[in-house]
Amino acid sequence: MSGRSLIQFQDVAKVYHMGDVEVHALRGVTLGIEQGEFTAIMGASGSGKSTMMNIVGLLDRPTSGTYLLEGEAVSTLSTERLAEVRNRTIGFVFQSFNLLARTSALENVELPMLYANVARAERIRRATASLDRVGLGDRADHHPNQMSGGQQQRVAIARALVSEPRVILADEPTGNLDSRTSVEVMKLFQELGHSGITVVLVTHEPDIAQYASRVIQMRDGRILSDQRQQPKEAVVPPWTDGDEVDAP
Amino acid sequence: MNPLQTLRIALRALTRNKMRSFLTTLGVVIGVSAVIAMVAIGDGAKARVEATFAAMGSNMLIVLPGTSTAGGAMGGFGSMPTLTWDDLVAIQTEIPTVRAAAPQLRTNAQVMSEEQNWGTQVFGTTPEYFQIRTWPIAQGVLLTQGDVDGGSKVAVIGQTVADKLFGENSNPTGHAIRIKNIPFTVVGVLSKKGQSQWGQDYDDIVIVPVTTYQQKIKGSLKNYVEGSVAVSATSADTTSRAESQIRAMLRDRHRLPLGADDDFSIRNLSEIASAQQEGTRTLTTLLAAIAAVSLLVGGIGIMNIMLVSVTERTREIGLRMAVGAKPADIRLQFLVEALALAVTGGLIGVALGVFGAWRLATSFGWEVLYRPDVIAIAVGFSGLVGVVFGLYPAHKASRLDPITALRFE
């Protein structure tokens, strides 16, 4: 693998201790992910895909091996430095959206910038732009409970995008969405990939993985297969009579 | 994150649960309002006691002559003249802690103006007396040393006597009065001093030069003071020292052997005053202790609710960490929430305490005295309670693992 990959795993292992039992979540993974790639990580539960996401997202540290993000060995950084790198470089999208309740879409999107000390006017400008980008510019003052699941997830994506990160990490982003809304979200991710943002997606749904340009299968903490593919183009089907309002 | 932003987030979190936030602050509200009200009432009472004693005279000692013994019956203090005029001069000139000393010769007499007559007490003294009692003149002039030296038939009268003899709002200066049928000219009216704690009217008095008193009103022994000596010390701190110095000097002058009883007595009025103040202070301390306990309980309430809040918002904390919050940011946020709860409670407490004290004061006729320093301390202390009891929940929040926190249900 080239050392210039955006995300570079070199023999990364992770061992958890649950009481006296050692759980080998990752058993020496070596992997490079290039800028702009749209990668889907698949695997059954317990395959190590979530652990890999946590390590990529700097929420967890490898037990051994090295992880280079933008060429920097991040596994040795302090908790404070990791928070800064996370804030600047990585955007998270979760299965359950994790929006702050009783807080407007705009303020939800502003959140990462609060921790980057961005001035208020600039925060509002960028949050509005980010909401526009996911097609929710007109819902800035809506609260999460006034929005559908798909809209909430798009707010979450806007939040992930607002600090102009290099990487978007999405953990089962369509798990709580119906199929139509799922396609919408995938379309958004494909667009992000075209604009140079690296998207890493964890999913267990093969139809979702089709939209990615690379699919990595994991089992028992190891990479089972790693294939590049021609991604399926995400086309949102037109509305037909009887279509639901996309509620979770 | 900037502090203002942190405060805004904290306030929003608190206003989301208005009822809960209010109930949480209640402990602090009660504690602080109790402190403010009690100290205000306590200080009001103390100020009243101080004013009463200030009316008697500041830093005042009274030296009384000894007792007479007639056939085994002890006559009580003052019944036997043992103080000489030289003793008085010695007290005045030889003791550095004494600011002034004056004789007090007193008798009851009928006093007449042209229209009215009035039974009152007549004092014979020197000009220093007014200084000792801190008793300024309202109209006319005080007695002078010249009046004493010349034995002038002049008098200074108290407000009550002025009212009774000449009617209210009159100006008796220059008018004549008769004391025991001897004509005196009123040269001044003293300012109103009010009543003593025991209901004695300070203003029911006629004061004449001591020499005139001895010659015209009550003939007396040549060498002995047939009354008492009022002394004022240089300051409140030196009053006790002045007392012991006077005692030592008088024992020496009277050639009393070691072990013999004093043939005089000294009353320290400031000691009575401080005993009263001590009582008030004990009460205030007790109430402050109760208030402190209440603040402590309030603090525990804040800690309890903050711990609940941290648990409830575990996912929010996880999310904030994932998007870039450092542990210190999270700690500060929860600390500021606890602080905001406590300080809000403190401010409500101040308002309630001030109002409560005022309400009690008006309905019971008490005096209140608000002390800005106590109010500031109470608010500061409630803030301290917030920080102390907010520290543990905030620390707990900042130590959460973001992965676990994000999965928390």
Interface residues (C-beta under 8 A of the other chain):
Chain A: N54 G57 L59 D60 T79 E80 A83 E84 R86 N87 R88 F92 F94 N98 L100 R102 T103 L111 P112 L114 Y115 A116 N117 R159 S163
Chain B: M1 N2 Q5 I9 R12 R16 R315 E316 G318 L319 R320 M321 A322 V323 G324 A325 K326 P327 A328 D329 P402 I403 L406
